[in-house]
Amino acid sequence: MTTSRQQGEQADGPGGGRPRRRAPAGAAVLRADKTEAIRTAVFEELASVGYARMSIEGIARRAGVGKTAVYRRWRSKLHLVLDLVSAIAVQGLPAPDTGSLEGDLRLLYEVTSRALRHPVASQVIPDLQAEAARNPEIAEALQKALREGQHGVASGIVRAAVERGELRAGADEELALDLLSGPLYWRSVVVRADLPKGYLGRLAKATAAALRAL
């Protein structure tokens, strides 16, 4: 007599072969569209309520998913934010290639300025900086994202300028990074002041002169 279990094995393994392995009960496939919706919701929640008041429930509601969909991907809101901040460092900024140092700087500042003026970024970055003062894990992830995201671009700009003969070889890349990123970040994120007309062009010219002095 053939049992129901044997029938199942025969159906899964034609010709009496080894039964086909099935996914464990309760296993879930992590859909990419839901993951992206959750990531978007995190940034929007951060901008809306800040890290301290942000909750998994609020993220799930904004993303249009259940809480379990969030918890399948991240253990807590801390791990979720750390993952997103770390991803920023990997993506970085596009390296400009205009053919001149001043042109590269101007393009970099235009792209960075647009990003910093975005409503979400203008709220999220200051909030995470405040949270970083209380949370070493966020501080480490944020520093990595901000420095690594800019470092590759700064290195590329300096290297290209050296190859064109606009800068001397052996320039201090760490100091170059400070000169490249500091003024615009100070004005846009710390002071949070509007940029006057022609500011980015003047900043590019002044930064190019400072880099030549290294």
Solvent accessible surface area in square Angstrom, and as a share of the most:
residue,aa,sasa,rsa
1,M,234,1.05
2,T,61,0.36
3,T,70,0.41
4,S,93,0.60
5,R,188,0.69
6,Q,82,0.37
7,Q,100,0.45
8,G,31,0.30
9,E,71,0.32
10,Q,108,0.48
11,A,75,0.58
12,D,17,0.09
13,G,2,0.02
14,P,107,0.68
15,G,89,0.86
16,G,70,0.67
17,G,41,0.40
18,R,206,0.75
19,P,67,0.42
20,R,160,0.58
21,R,214,0.78
22,R,172,0.63
23,A,81,0.63
24,P,102,0.64
25,A,111,0.86
26,G,83,0.79
27,A,66,0.51
28,A,50,0.39
29,V,137,0.79
30,L,91,0.45
31,R,127,0.46
32,A,83,0.65
33,D,80,0.42
34,K,70,0.29
35,T,23,0.13
36,E,99,0.45
37,A,36,0.28
38,I,0,0.00
39,R,82,0.30
40,T,64,0.37
41,A,2,0.01
42,V,0,0.00
43,F,61,0.25
44,E,64,0.29
45,E,16,0.07
46,L,5,0.03
47,A,27,0.21
48,S,72,0.46
49,V,45,0.26
50,G,12,0.11
51,Y,15,0.06
52,A,80,0.62
53,R,186,0.68
54,M,5,0.02
55,S,41,0.26
56,I,13,0.06
57,E,81,0.36
58,G,5,0.05
59,I,0,0.00
60,A,4,0.03
61,R,179,0.65
62,R,106,0.39
63,A,19,0.14
64,G,69,0.66
65,V,25,0.14
66,G,44,0.42
67,K,93,0.40
68,T,89,0.51
69,A,5,0.04
70,V,0,0.00
71,Y,107,0.41
72,R,133,0.49
73,R,40,0.15
74,W,22,0.08
75,R,182,0.66
76,S,37,0.24
77,K,47,0.20
78,L,34,0.17
79,H,61,0.27
80,L,0,0.00
81,V,1,0.01
82,L,28,0.14
83,D,56,0.29
84,L,7,0.04
85,V,4,0.02
86,S,41,0.27
87,A,36,0.28
88,I,76,0.38
89,A,12,0.09
90,V,130,0.75
91,Q,145,0.65
92,G,31,0.29
93,L,48,0.24
94,P,94,0.59
95,A,71,0.55
96,P,18,0.11
97,D,124,0.64
98,T,71,0.41
99,G,46,0.44
100,S,44,0.28
101,L,0,0.00
102,E,68,0.31
103,G,23,0.22
104,D,1,0.00
105,L,0,0.00
106,R,101,0.37
107,L,67,0.33
108,L,7,0.03
109,Y,3,0.01
110,E,50,0.22
111,V,38,0.22
112,T,16,0.10
113,S,1,0.00
114,R,135,0.49
115,A,49,0.38
116,L,22,0.11
117,R,146,0.53
118,H,97,0.43
119,P,96,0.61
120,V,35,0.20
121,A,25,0.20
122,S,30,0.19
123,Q,89,0.40
124,V,7,0.04
125,I,29,0.15
126,P,38,0.24
127,D,41,0.21
128,L,6,0.03
129,Q,62,0.28
130,A,50,0.39
131,E,20,0.09
132,A,17,0.13
133,A,93,0.72
134,R,162,0.59
135,N,29,0.15
136,P,111,0.70
137,E,90,0.41
138,I,1,0.01
139,A,36,0.28
140,E,126,0.57
141,A,11,0.09
142,L,14,0.07
143,Q,113,0.50
144,K,99,0.42
145,A,3,0.02
146,L,64,0.32
147,R,91,0.33
148,E,88,0.39
149,G,9,0.09
150,Q,37,0.16
151,H,63,0.28
152,G,49,0.47
153,V,7,0.04
154,A,5,0.04
155,S,10,0.06
156,G,20,0.20
157,I,1,0.01
158,V,5,0.03
159,R,135,0.49
160,A,29,0.22
161,A,0,0.00
162,V,43,0.25
163,E,146,0.65
164,R,85,0.31
165,G,64,0.61
166,E,52,0.23
167,L,10,0.05
168,R,137,0.50
169,A,75,0.58
170,G,69,0.66
171,A,13,0.10
172,D,74,0.38
173,E,63,0.28
174,E,85,0.38
175,L,80,0.40
176,A,1,0.00
177,L,7,0.03
178,D,78,0.40
179,L,49,0.24
180,L,1,0.01
181,S,29,0.18
182,G,33,0.31
183,P,51,0.32
184,L,4,0.02
185,Y,55,0.21
186,W,151,0.53
187,R,71,0.26
188,S,22,0.14
189,V,12,0.07
190,V,78,0.45
191,V,75,0.43
192,R,122,0.44
193,A,36,0.28
194,D,134,0.69
195,L,44,0.22
196,P,61,0.38
197,K,200,0.85
198,G,41,0.40
199,Y,35,0.13
200,L,26,0.13
201,G,19,0.18
202,R,137,0.50
203,L,18,0.09
204,A,1,0.00
205,K,133,0.57
206,A,61,0.47
207,T,6,0.03
208,A,0,0.00
209,A,54,0.42
210,A,35,0.27
211,L,2,0.01
212,R,123,0.45
213,A,87,0.67
214,L,36,0.18
